[in-house]
C-alpha cells in the first residue's frame, strides 16, 4: 500500500513510500528531470523492501525553488533519509536520476549500501555513440519537436515531448499502450528546462565518477536495456573495467524505459542484486567483529 508524506525543510519534498520486510530501504530516484516519480512505481512496488520514491525539487508535488544545482538535490535526498530514520539505503536511479544517485553515493558513501544505475551511465556519452544505428535515426527523424510550437507552455512542451519520445524509449510494441497510459499520470513540470534555457543547469555527473565510485567500495549494478537509445549499452563494458565491485545485467528486449519493456527481468535483476549486496554486507559486518 502506497503512503504519502511531505518532508519539510528549505525545500518541501514529496515522497511516496511503502513499507517492506526487513531493515533495508530502497531509495528510487526518478529521471526527467521535469517528471515525477510515478512512472517508476511499477514494477518496483513488487519488491519486498521498504521503498521511498521522492519527487525531486521542482518536480511533481515537491516545492519549487530558485536554485537547481545537483548538490541541492542530493541534500534534499539526505533529508528524506533522515526523515524516515534511514541511516544507510540502497539507491536506484533511472536516467537523469542515475547520475544523481552516483553523485549521492560519491558525496555521502556512508549513507549508501549499494547503487543501481538504471538506464543511465557512469561514463559520459560520446558524440558518436550511436553511429550506424539506422533504426534509431529513423525513429528520431519521425519524432515531433513540440518546442517549435508557439501555442504551448513550457510545461505542455515537456509533456508533449515525453509522448513524442515514446517510440524511442519503448522497444517492445506490446508495452507501448501501457506506457502511454502511464505517461498520462505523470505530473510534468518545466522548472529544470527553464534552468537549461537560462544556461544555469549543471550536470550531476562528476567527470571522474567511475574512479570515485570505485574508491567508495560500494557494490554497483549497471542495469541496462540493449536497445536504449538515450544511454548506449556500449558504455557498460568499459564501466565494469573501471569499477571492480560493479556487475551488469543487460535486458535484451528493452529500451530506455527498461522497467516497462521487461518488468519481470527488471525486478529479478534488482532483487538478486540487493540480496547479494545484503549477504555481502552481512559478511563484512561479521568479519569486522571477528578476532
C-alpha positions in Angstrom: 0.0 0.0 0.0 1.4 3.4 -1.0 1.6 6.1 1.6 2.4 9.8 1.0 4.5 12.2 3.0 5.8 15.7 2.7 9.3 16.1 4.1 9.6 19.7 5.4 12.6 21.9 5.2 14.1 24.6 3.0 12.6 22.7 0.1 9.5 20.6 0.6 10.0 17.1 -0.9 7.0 14.9 -1.6 7.7 11.2 -1.0 5.5 8.2 -2.0 6.5 5.2 0.1 5.6 1.7 1.1 6.7 -0.5 3.9 8.6 -3.7 3.3 10.0 -6.6 5.2 13.4 -6.5 6.9 15.5 -3.4 7.6 16.6 -2.4 4.1 15.3 0.7 2.3 15.5 1.3 -1.4 15.5 5.0 -2.4 14.4 5.3 -6.0 15.4 8.5 -7.9 13.4 9.4 -11.0 14.6 10.9 -14.2 13.4 13.7 -16.5 14.2 15.7 -14.5 10.9 17.5 -15.2 8.9 14.4 -14.5 7.7 12.9 -11.2 8.4 9.5 -9.6 5.2 7.8 -10.7 6.5 6.3 -13.9 8.8 4.1 -11.8 6.3 2.7 -9.4 5.6 -0.3 -11.5 7.3 -2.8 -11.2 9.3 -1.5 -8.2 6.2 -1.9 -6.0 6.7 -5.6 -6.2 9.9 -5.5 -4.2 9.7 -6.7 -0.6 12.0 -3.8 0.6 10.8 -0.5 2.1 10.6 1.8 -0.9 11.0 5.6 -0.9 10.1 7.4 -4.1 10.6 11.2 -3.8 9.8 13.8 -6.4 12.9 15.9 -6.9 12.8 19.6 -6.1 10.8 21.5 -8.7 9.1 18.2 -9.8 5.7 16.7 -9.2 4.4 17.6 -5.9 7.7 18.8 -4.4 8.4 22.5 -3.8 9.7 25.0 -6.3 12.9 26.8 -5.6 15.2 29.4 -7.2 18.3 27.1 -7.2 18.5 23.7 -9.0 22.1 22.7 -8.5 22.5 18.9 -8.2 24.2 19.3 -4.8 20.9 20.8 -3.5 19.1 17.8 -4.9 21.4 15.4 -3.0 20.9 17.3 0.2 17.1 17.0 -0.3 17.6 13.2 -0.6 19.7 13.1 2.6 16.8 14.9 4.4 14.4 12.3 3.0 16.5 9.5 4.5 16.8 11.4 7.8 13.0 12.0 7.9 12.5 8.2 7.6 15.2 7.4 10.1 17.3 5.6 7.4 21.0 5.5 8.2 22.0 3.6 5.0 19.9 3.0 1.9 20.2 1.1 -1.3 20.0 3.6 -4.2 18.3 3.2 -7.6 18.5 6.0 -10.1 17.0 5.9 -13.6 18.2 8.1 -16.4 18.9 11.5 -15.0 18.2 10.1 -11.6 21.0 7.5 -12.2 23.5 10.4 -12.3 22.0 12.0 -9.2 22.3 8.6 -7.5 26.0 8.4 -8.4 26.6 11.9 -7.1 24.9 10.9 -3.8 27.0 7.8 -3.5 30.2 9.7 -4.1 29.4 12.6 -1.7 27.7 10.5 1.0 29.2 7.0 0.8 28.4 6.2 4.4 24.7 6.6 3.7 24.7 4.1 0.8 24.7 0.3 1.0 24.5 -0.3 -2.8 23.9 1.6 -6.0 21.8 0.6 -9.0 22.4 2.7 -12.2 19.3 2.0 -14.3 19.0 3.2 -17.9 21.8 5.7 -17.3 25.6 5.8 -17.4 28.6 6.4 -15.3 30.8 7.4 -18.3 29.8 10.4 -20.5 28.1 9.6 -23.7 30.5 10.2 -26.7 29.0 12.1 -29.7 29.5 9.0 -32.0 27.9 6.5 -29.6 25.0 5.7 -31.8 26.7 5.9 -35.2 25.4 3.3 -37.6 22.2 2.6 -35.8 19.8 3.4 -38.7 16.6 2.3 -36.9 17.3 4.8 -34.1 18.0 7.5 -36.7 14.7 6.8 -38.4 12.7 6.8 -35.2 14.2 10.1 -34.1 13.6 11.6 -37.5 9.9 10.9 -37.2 9.7 12.5 -33.7 7.8 15.8 -33.5 9.5 18.7 -31.7 6.9 20.5 -29.6 9.4 23.2 -28.7 8.9 24.6 -32.2 5.3 25.4 -31.4 4.4 28.8 -30.0 1.0 27.8 -28.7 2.3 25.5 -25.9 3.6 26.5 -22.5 6.9 25.1 -21.3 5.0 22.5 -19.1 2.9 21.5 -22.1 6.1 21.1 -24.2 7.7 18.8 -21.6 4.6 16.7 -21.6 4.3 16.6 -25.4 8.0 15.7 -25.7 7.6 12.7 -23.4 4.8 11.3 -25.6 6.6 12.1 -28.8 9.7 10.3 -27.5 7.8 7.1 -26.6 8.8 5.2 -29.7 12.5 5.9 -28.9 12.1 4.9 -25.2 10.0 1.8 -25.6 11.3 -1.2 -27.6 8.5 -3.8 -27.3 5.4 -2.8 -29.3 3.1 -4.6 -26.9 4.5 -2.4 -24.0 3.5 0.8 -25.7 -0.2 1.1 -24.7 0.6 0.6 -21.0 3.5 3.1 -21.2 1.3 5.8 -22.8 -1.3 5.3 -20.1 1.5 5.6 -17.5 2.6 8.9 -19.0 -1.0 10.3 -18.6 -0.5 10.0 -14.8 2.8 11.9 -14.7 2.8 15.4 -13.3 5.1 17.1 -15.7 6.8 20.4 -14.9 9.3 22.8 -16.5 11.4 24.2 -13.7 14.5 22.3 -14.8 14.1 23.1 -18.5 13.9 26.8 -17.6 17.3 26.5 -15.9 18.6 24.8 -19.1 17.3 27.6 -21.3 18.9 30.2 -18.9 22.2 28.4 -19.1 22.2 27.6 -15.4 21.9 23.8 -15.5 24.8 21.9 -14.0 25.3 18.2 -14.9 25.1 15.9 -11.8 27.8 13.6 -13.3 31.3 14.1 -11.9 34.0 13.9 -14.6 35.8 11.2 -12.7 32.7 9.4 -11.4 33.9 5.9 -12.2 37.1 6.3 -10.3 35.4 7.9 -7.3 32.7 5.3 -7.2 35.3 2.6 -7.3 37.1 4.2 -4.4 34.0 4.0 -2.2 33.8 0.2 -2.5 30.0 0.4 -2.8 28.5 -2.6 -4.8 27.1 -1.3 -8.1 24.6 -2.8 -10.6 24.5 -1.4 -14.1 21.0 -2.3 -15.2 20.6 -1.5 -18.9 18.4 -2.2 -21.9 20.2 -3.5 -25.0 18.0 -1.2 -27.2 18.5 2.0 -25.1 18.5 5.0 -27.5 19.5 7.6 -24.8 22.4 5.9 -23.0 24.3 3.4 -25.1 24.7 -0.1 -23.9 28.3 0.1 -25.2 29.3 2.1 -22.1 28.5 -0.8 -19.8 31.6 -2.9 -20.5 34.2 -0.2 -20.1 32.5 0.9 -16.8 32.8 -2.6 -15.4 36.6 -2.4 -16.1 36.8 0.8 -14.0 34.7 -0.3 -11.0 35.8 -3.6 -9.5 32.6 -4.1 -7.4 30.3 -3.4 -10.3 28.3 -6.0 -12.2 25.8 -5.7 -15.1 22.5 -7.0 -16.2 21.5 -6.2 -19.8 17.9 -6.8 -20.7 17.9 -7.8 -24.4 14.4 -6.7 -25.4 14.3 -3.4 -23.6 14.9 0.2 -24.4 15.5 3.3 -22.2 12.4 2.5 -20.2 13.6 -1.0 -19.5 11.4 -1.4 -16.4 8.4 -1.1 -18.7 9.7 -3.2 -21.6 10.9 -6.1 -19.4 9.3 -5.7 -15.9 9.9 -9.3 -14.8 13.5 -9.3 -15.8 14.0 -5.9 -14.2 12.6 -6.9 -10.8 14.5 -10.2 -10.9 17.8 -8.3 -11.5 17.1 -5.8 -8.7 16.1 -8.4 -6.2 19.1 -10.7 -6.9 21.5 -7.8 -6.7 20.0 -6.5 -3.5 20.0 -9.9 -1.9 23.7 -10.4 -2.9 24.5 -6.9 -1.6 22.7 -7.7 1.7 24.6 -11.0 2.0 28.0 -9.3 1.4 27.1 -6.5 3.8 26.4 -9.1 6.5 29.7 -10.9 5.8 31.6 -7.7 6.1 29.9 -6.7 9.3 30.6 -10.2 10.7 34.2 -10.0 9.6 34.6 -6.6 11.2 33.9 -8.1 14.6 35.9 -11.3 14.2 39.2 -11.9 16.1 
